[in-house]
Amino acid sequence: MAPATLGHRQSDHLRIMRLVESAYSFIQTFLKKGGSFVAKIFQGGGEKAFFDLVRSQFEIARFFKPKASRTESVEIYIVAIGYIG
């Protein structure tokens, strides 16, 4: 899933965070114990609080920026492994 981006960083950040939070709500109902969650987000201020929530419910949670991503890009991934629930 991906929202339509507008080219306005703050708006794009809010749109993707809303989508990621919806996906996270979904996995809390359907993801089995030990499962994994990966989400691409845009940095913009709200990612820290969301990451803290994810980290509290998974054994391992990390931010990940692929080498293929441009340095100036605000995209980053949250990778979480070992769903505790």
C-alpha positions as CSV (number, residue, x, y, z in Angstrom):
1,M,0.0,0.0,0.0
2,A,1.2,3.5,-0.6
3,P,-0.6,6.9,-0.5
4,A,-0.5,9.3,-3.3
5,T,2.2,11.7,-2.6
6,L,1.8,15.5,-3.1
7,G,5.5,16.5,-3.0
8,H,4.9,18.5,0.2
9,R,7.0,16.7,2.9
10,Q,4.8,17.3,5.9
11,S,1.6,16.4,4.1
12,D,3.2,13.3,2.6
13,H,4.5,12.3,6.1
14,L,1.0,12.6,7.6
15,R,-0.6,10.6,4.8
16,I,1.9,7.7,5.0
17,M,1.8,7.7,8.8
18,R,-2.0,7.4,8.7
19,L,-1.7,4.5,6.3
20,V,1.0,2.7,8.3
21,E,-1.0,3.1,11.5
22,S,-4.0,1.5,9.8
23,A,-1.8,-1.4,8.6
24,Y,-0.5,-1.7,12.2
25,S,-4.0,-1.8,13.6
26,F,-4.8,-4.6,11.1
27,I,-1.8,-6.7,12.1
28,Q,-2.6,-6.5,15.8
29,T,-5.8,-8.5,15.0
30,F,-4.4,-10.9,12.4
31,L,-0.6,-11.3,12.9
32,K,0.4,-14.6,14.7
33,K,2.8,-14.6,17.6
34,G,6.4,-14.5,16.2
35,G,5.3,-12.8,13.0
36,S,7.1,-9.9,11.3
37,F,6.0,-6.4,10.2
38,V,7.8,-4.1,7.6
39,A,6.7,-0.6,6.7
40,K,8.1,2.2,4.7
41,I,7.6,5.6,6.2
42,F,8.7,9.2,5.5
43,Q,10.6,10.9,8.3
44,G,8.8,14.0,9.5
45,G,8.3,13.9,13.3
46,G,5.7,11.2,14.0
47,E,7.9,8.2,13.3
48,K,9.5,8.1,16.8
49,A,6.3,7.6,18.7
50,F,5.1,5.0,16.2
51,F,8.4,3.2,16.4
52,D,8.2,3.1,20.2
53,L,4.8,1.5,19.9
54,V,6.1,-1.1,17.5
55,R,9.2,-1.8,19.6
56,S,7.0,-2.5,22.6
57,Q,5.2,-5.3,20.8
58,F,8.0,-7.0,18.9
59,E,11.2,-8.8,20.1
60,I,13.3,-6.9,17.6
61,A,12.5,-3.5,15.9
62,R,14.9,-1.4,13.9
63,F,14.9,1.5,11.5
64,F,16.5,0.6,8.1
65,K,17.6,2.8,5.2
66,P,18.6,0.8,2.1
67,K,21.9,1.7,0.4
68,A,19.8,2.2,-2.8
69,S,17.9,5.0,-1.1
70,R,19.3,8.5,-1.8
71,T,20.9,10.2,1.1
72,E,18.6,13.2,0.9
73,S,15.5,11.0,0.8
74,V,13.2,11.0,3.8
75,E,12.1,7.4,3.3
76,I,13.0,4.9,5.9
77,Y,11.7,1.4,6.8
78,I,10.6,0.0,10.1
79,V,11.5,-3.7,10.4
80,A,10.0,-5.6,13.3
81,I,10.5,-9.3,14.0
82,G,9.0,-11.6,16.6
83,Y,5.5,-10.3,17.3
84,I,4.7,-10.5,21.0
85,G,1.2,-9.0,20.9
